[in-house]
Amino acid sequence: MKVLVTGGLGFIGSHTVVELLEKDYDVIVIDNLYNSELAVKDKIKQITGKEVKVYTDDLLDKQAVDKIFVENDIDEVIHFAGYKAVGESVRKPLMYYHNNLMSTINLLEVMKEHNVKKFVFSSSATIYGDPGNPKYVETMGRGKTTSPYGTTKCMIEQILEDLYVSDNEWSISLLRYFNPIGAHESGLIGEKPNGIPNNLMPYILKVASGELEILNIFGNDYNTPDGTCIRDYIHVVDLAKGHVCALDKLENSASGVYVYNLGSGKGYSVLEIVNTFERVNGVKVNHQIAPRRAGDLAEFFADPTKALNELKWKTEKTLEDMCRDSWNFMKKEIE
Ligand code: UFG
């Protein structure tokens, strides 16, 4: 099978490309390098021994996207590309709506023209909003999101559902990620955020490496055992494998829209992450308690039962693996 992976040189995209190549998929990547670099293509080759064809076009350029479908006999698409910084999306909503929605619509239109109708979408747990129960299950449906970034994920899910209603030949998988961290165990690929990171693990890495001085822990007065927020962290390699399972499901099932949580089902607090990181890696992470961050929920984690039952997928890596692999990648980067 020939798969087009959009954003295939980014954090989750690159790990998914590796897993697809390991399963002998033929992989084509489109990535405009907005939040990634071409060197990742060579790293993927180093890990897998296989070559991927990379187009550095932008999904907003519909003609360029069409050319990719003309030149390659694509069977299915995994769509990662998009802006993803929650805070930035609050400041620049139009930029987020324009980019994330228009690029997806262009891609779907070109797919339709070429009669390619298998699609896996990179969605997020953020679409649940605040359902009043920290254990998120797919039957809860979409809630009120707290950022334009999250709203683009909701809107695209809706667009895909509408598309299926209009044409029952589509097979669509909506994968709702929890908090992806970690890196490939080779240390060759991982997360490289531009500028000062917003997310917890990238920030920890920069404090541990001495690039940033101190980690602010946003609030220790939440209604959780140690007062800090609880999230369901998932190793990016487990997450990548979930995409291969989702594709496999689309290839072997009736058409339709399939929705899955991809998380471990277990939550860890911010302090547990910091303490585990320090213990496993033998490094210090300077930290202090700071005020709460606007929009943060005290706790949420996945109910991953549906993915287990229907995709035969579950997370295999531990929090120790996530902390070790994240640091291993960072160490190689700063060597
Ligand atoms: N945190 C800190 N200090 C930091 C950064 C984060 O204490 O410097 C805390 C946050 O307050 C939160 C936890 O670490 O309690 C995790 O924060 P992240 O920013 O890493 O992740 P979020 O859970 O806020 O965001 C994630 C994804 C988003 C998604 C969102 C909601 O990154 O894409 O979940 O599902 F929208």
Boltz pocket constraint, residues with backbone or C-beta under 6 A from the ligand:
constraints:
  - pocket:
      binder: B
      contacts: [[A, 84], [A, 86], [A, 124], [A, 125], [A, 126], [A, 127], [A, 150], [A, 177], [A, 178], [A, 179], [A, 197], [A, 198], [A, 199], [A, 200], [A, 201], [A, 203], [A, 215], [A, 216], [A, 217], [A, 218], [A, 219], [A, 228], [A, 229], [A, 230], [A, 231], [A, 270], [A, 293], [A, 296], [A, 297]]
      max_distance: 6.0
